[in-house]
């Protein structure tokens, strides 16, 4: 998170990890999204209760479970054709993602 090669954005595999990443950024004196943008994947409701409000890729988790069960039932019945399915998803409104930056204040130091 710190130094000349520090990241400016983090995408976490779950919203809970994204919330922990926001906390870690703050612990290092970084602002979200000013210094680091943070996004999650889930769309859990607690993401809307934190500051800044978490930006998240919202997934239809109940439908994912239904489809997984249908695929499992097919395998049990002897179906061997691999299947894939794209379910609808969207990006939630959130304030944890900032604008793209070429370089930030904390990177303005010169290497010697």
Steps between C-alpha positions, in 0.01 A plus 500: 500500500793735551804601299566606143347185348190491721173394341226752435217247480396175663226263385414245767332163443237577765349812650621400847859493370441840339380639834816360664710658222339839565585459868862407415529805275380726780741334746782603265373858478354463150163629392248300300443591221743796509816290514370149432182382330344186650228280351339174603303216349176390666267790556437429869292763677765591756703655217244779485537574869871581507672824406576531220216290369653192337489465122431134423424262217159373610435135424170308512617260773167317542476434128864387499412244766194380308701458182783321682247254642351445154847431358575258786174316443591468133837349590335252736267396218799432276519824303861542390482809280676789672269797538556865568250773569524876516261652751405868511711720725562872545735745665350665807515870564779564743754759599801274553621528140669824395605642168800361314822668603833498318687563823394611844647738758657218695694389192647838416831430672803447280703180517871545550 
